[in-house]
């Protein structure tokens, strides 16, 4: 498979990821029992976005000197577009985490360990899926059309789906997990497993971790094909994906108290998925430049957030808050 990745780029990226992981997973929020204030989460979110943009600039500068201006511009735009798509779709993933923690009544002080393992698991799973997807697309180019049709279907389904508000405990998957794993009825600190009467039991916190990892796989099925619509270079796909994931814990605490204020987000994400799906399906007839894709995705997100602000203000006025 063709890729701009070479030992220097892969090595530099690996070192940066390891350092960022150590800071993100071992440093942030540790003194506060794992929780972050809104202000801390906002500051760290800005830090992660800034580092991602700095990496993209470094990549552009390196490619400009080794491969030329055109290659540098194209790959830097591809990275930025992939990063923006993954960051946007990750917000929906965070909302699912909020729902899981709320349903299982996981205290904020105990959420840190689940988030740490959740982010680490997401990195491993994304790497496997991206390299597997890159190989499949190289060997079977027609899979791009399958991905495009899937994204188109997913976007339409997301736009018209209604929240059923059903009991999570009644979901078939959770019933199956509970039926196949010995599990306690109460959370026991940060422990995933405890021994009772000589037998090993999982705690509800372990079930939450399983569901967090499953949710990431589900969202990866959407986000990874979406980035393949921008570029099939595994280096760009993986780096843009992982840089977006690394700031997920800060994003979680940033959104934890304002999740209900983003009711229109799913419609913006649905439009993005439909646009990317169409782009993949018409690639043989018309190739949409990466710069146009970036502008379209950014515009959709901006318009969605603008509509969301207006809807929230109207709701506040009716409630007498304004």
C-alpha positions in Angstrom: 0.0 0.0 0.0 1.3 3.5 -0.9 2.0 5.7 2.1 4.1 8.8 3.0 5.0 7.0 6.3 8.7 6.2 6.7 10.7 5.1 9.7 11.4 8.7 10.7 7.7 9.7 10.6 6.4 6.6 12.2 9.1 6.8 15.0 8.4 10.5 15.6 4.6 9.8 15.8 5.1 6.9 18.2 7.2 9.0 20.6 4.7 11.8 20.5 1.8 9.5 21.2 3.6 7.8 24.1 4.4 11.1 25.7 0.9 12.4 25.2 -0.6 9.2 26.7 1.6 9.5 29.8 0.5 13.1 30.3 -3.2 12.4 29.5 -3.7 9.1 31.3 -1.3 9.4 34.2 -1.2 13.1 34.9 -4.5 14.8 34.2 -7.1 14.8 37.0 -5.1 12.4 39.2 -5.0 14.7 42.2 -8.8 15.4 41.9 -9.7 11.7 42.1 -9.8 11.4 38.3 -12.3 14.2 37.7 -11.7 17.5 35.9 -13.4 20.8 36.4 -15.0 22.4 33.3 -12.2 24.9 33.2 -9.5 22.3 33.3 -11.2 20.2 30.7 -11.5 23.3 28.4 -7.8 24.1 28.8 -6.7 20.5 28.2 -8.9 20.3 25.1 -7.3 23.4 23.7 -3.9 21.8 24.5 -4.7 18.6 22.6 -6.1 20.4 19.6 -3.1 22.7 19.5 -0.6 19.8 19.7 -2.5 18.1 16.8 -2.3 21.2 14.7 1.4 21.5 15.6 2.0 17.9 14.4 0.2 18.7 11.2 2.3 21.8 10.6 5.5 19.7 11.3 4.3 17.1 8.9 3.6 19.8 6.2 7.0 21.3 6.8 8.8 18.0 6.5 6.9 16.9 3.3 7.5 20.3 1.7 11.2 19.8 2.1 11.3 16.2 1.0 8.4 15.7 -1.4 7.4 19.1 -2.6 4.8 21.8 -1.9 1.9 20.0 -3.6 2.3 16.8 -1.7 2.7 18.7 1.6 -0.4 20.7 1.0 -2.5 17.7 0.0 -1.4 15.5 2.9 -1.7 18.3 5.5 -5.3 19.0 4.3 -6.1 15.3 4.4 -4.9 15.1 8.0 -6.9 18.1 9.1 -10.0 16.8 7.4 -9.7 13.4 8.9 -9.0 14.9 12.3 -12.1 17.1 12.1 -14.3 14.2 11.0 -13.1 12.0 13.8 -13.3 14.7 16.4 -16.9 15.5 15.4 -18.0 11.8 15.5 -16.2 11.3 18.8 -18.6 13.7 20.5 -21.5 11.2 19.8 -19.3 8.5 21.4 -18.8 10.6 24.5 -22.5 11.1 24.8 -22.9 7.3 24.9 -20.2 7.1 27.7 -22.2 9.7 29.7 -25.3 7.6 29.3 -23.5 4.4 30.5 -21.9 6.1 33.5 -25.3 7.6 34.5 -27.2 4.4 34.1 -24.8 2.3 36.2 -24.4 5.2 38.7 -20.6 5.2 38.4 -19.3 8.0 40.7 -17.1 10.6 39.0 -14.1 9.5 41.1 -14.3 6.0 39.7 -14.8 7.0 36.0 -11.1 7.7 35.5 -10.0 4.1 35.4 -12.7 3.2 32.8 -11.8 6.1 30.7 -8.1 5.3 30.8 -8.7 1.7 29.7 -11.3 2.9 27.2 -8.8 5.3 25.5 -6.1 2.6 25.4 -8.4 0.1 24.0 -9.6 2.5 21.4 -6.1 3.2 20.3 -5.3 -0.5 19.8 -8.6 -1.3 18.1 -8.3 1.7 15.7 -4.8 0.7 14.7 -5.9 -2.9 13.9 -9.0 -1.7 12.0 -7.1 1.0 10.1 -4.3 -1.3 8.9 -6.8 -4.0 8.1 -9.0 -1.6 6.2 -6.0 -0.2 4.3 -5.0 -3.7 3.2 -8.5 -4.6 2.2 -9.0 -1.4 0.1 -5.6 -2.0 -1.6 -6.6 -5.5 -2.5 -10.3 -4.9 -3.2 -10.8 -1.3 -4.3 -14.6 -1.9 -4.8 -14.9 -1.9 -1.0 -14.8 1.9 -1.1 -18.3 1.7 -2.7 -19.4 -0.6 0.1 -18.1 1.9 2.7 -19.8 4.7 0.8 -23.2 3.0 0.8 -22.8 2.1 4.4 -22.1 5.7 5.4 -25.0 7.0 3.4 -27.3 4.5 5.1 -25.9 5.3 8.5 -26.3 9.0 8.0 -29.9 8.7 6.9 -30.7 6.3 9.8 -29.0 8.7 12.3 -31.1 11.6 11.1 -34.4 9.8 11.5 -33.7 7.6 14.5 -35.6 8.3 17.7 -34.2 7.7 21.1 -36.3 4.9 22.5 -35.5 5.7 26.1 -35.6 2.1 26.9 -34.0 0.5 30.0 -30.4 -0.3 29.2 -30.6 -3.3 31.5 -33.1 -4.8 29.2 -30.9 -4.7 26.1 -30.2 -8.1 24.7 -26.4 -7.6 24.7 -26.3 -6.7 28.4 -28.6 -9.6 29.3 -26.3 -11.9 27.4 -23.2 -10.6 29.2 -24.8 -10.9 32.6 -25.9 -14.4 31.7 -22.4 -15.5 30.8 -20.3 -13.7 33.5 -20.5 -14.0 37.2 -21.2 -10.5 38.4 -21.7 -8.7 41.7 -24.6 -6.4 42.2 -22.6 -3.4 43.5 -19.5 -1.5 42.4 -16.5 -2.2 44.6 -14.2 0.9 44.2 -12.1 0.8 41.1 -12.0 -3.0 41.0 -13.0 -4.8 37.9 -13.0 -8.2 39.6 -13.4 -9.4 43.2 -13.4 -12.8 44.9 -16.4 -14.1 46.8 -16.5 -17.5 48.4 -13.4 -18.5 46.5 -14.9 -17.5 43.1 -13.9 -14.7 40.9 -16.7 -12.2 40.1 -16.8 -9.3 37.8 -18.1 -6.0 39.1 -20.6 -3.7 37.2 -17.6 -1.4 36.5 -16.1 -4.2 34.3 -19.5 -4.3 32.4 -19.3 -0.6 31.9 -15.7 -1.0 30.5 -16.9 -3.7 28.1 -19.7 -1.5 26.9 -17.4 1.5 26.5 -15.1 -0.6 24.3 -18.0 -1.9 22.3 -19.3 1.6 21.7 -15.9 2.6 20.4 -15.9 -0.3 17.9 -19.4 0.7 16.7 -18.4 4.4 16.2 -15.1 3.3 14.6 -17.1 1.4 11.9 -18.5 4.9 11.0 -15.5 7.1 11.4 -12.8 5.0 9.8 -14.6 4.5 6.4 -15.3 8.2 6.6 -11.6 9.1 6.7 -10.8 6.5 4.0 -13.0 8.7 1.8 -10.5 11.5 2.3 -7.3 9.4 2.0 -6.3 5.8 1.9 -2.8 6.5 3.2 -2.6 4.5 6.5 -0.2 7.0 8.1 -2.6 9.9 7.6 -5.6 7.9 8.6 -4.0 6.5 11.8 -2.4 9.8 12.9 -5.5 11.9 12.4 -7.6 9.2 14.1 -5.3 8.8 17.2 -4.7 12.5 17.7 -8.5 13.0 17.9 -8.9 10.0 20.3 -6.1 11.2 22.7 -8.2 14.2 23.8 -11.3 12.1 24.5 -11.0 12.1 28.3 -10.8 15.9 28.4 -13.7 16.2 26.0 -15.7 13.9 28.2 -15.4 16.2 31.2 -15.9 19.2 29.0 -19.3 17.9 27.9 -20.4 16.1 31.0 -22.5 19.0 32.3 -23.7 20.4 28.9 -24.6 17.2 27.0 -28.3 18.1 26.8 -27.4 21.4 25.1 -26.2 19.6 22.0 -29.6 18.2 20.9 -29.0 19.2 17.2 -25.6 17.6 16.9 -26.8 14.3 15.6 -28.4 15.9 12.6 -25.1 17.7 11.7 -23.2 14.4 12.0 -25.8 12.7 9.9 -25.4 15.2 7.1 -21.6 14.8 7.3 -21.9 11.0 6.9 -24.3 11.4 4.0 -21.9 13.8 2.3 -18.9 11.5 2.7 -20.9 8.5 1.6 -21.9 10.3 -1.6 -18.3 11.4 -2.1 -17.2 7.8 -2.0 -20.0 6.6 -4.4 -19.3 9.2 -7.1 -15.5 9.0 -6.9 -15.2 7.4 -10.4 -17.4 10.2 -11.9 -16.2 13.2 -9.9 -13.4 13.6 -7.4 -14.2 16.1 -4.7 -10.9 17.9 -3.7 -9.8 17.4 -0.1 -10.0 21.2 0.5 -13.7 21.2 -0.5 -14.3 18.2 1.8 -12.6 20.1 4.7 -14.7 23.2 4.0 -17.9 21.3 3.7 -17.4 19.4 7.0 -16.3 22.5 8.8 -19.3 24.5 7.4 -21.8 21.7 8.4 -20.4 21.7 12.0 -20.5 25.5 12.2 -24.1 25.7 10.9 -25.2 22.9 13.3 -23.7 24.6 16.3 -25.3 27.9 15.2 -28.7 26.3 15.0 -28.1 24.6 18.3 -27.4 28.0 20.0 -30.6 29.4 18.5 -32.7 26.4 19.6 -31.2 26.6 23.1 -31.9 30.4 23.4 -35.5 29.8 22.3 -35.9 27.1 24.9 -34.4 29.3 27.6 -36.8 32.1 26.7 -39.8 29.8 27.0 -38.4 28.6 30.3 -38.0 32.2 31.5 -34.2 32.0 31.8 -33.6 34.9 29.4 
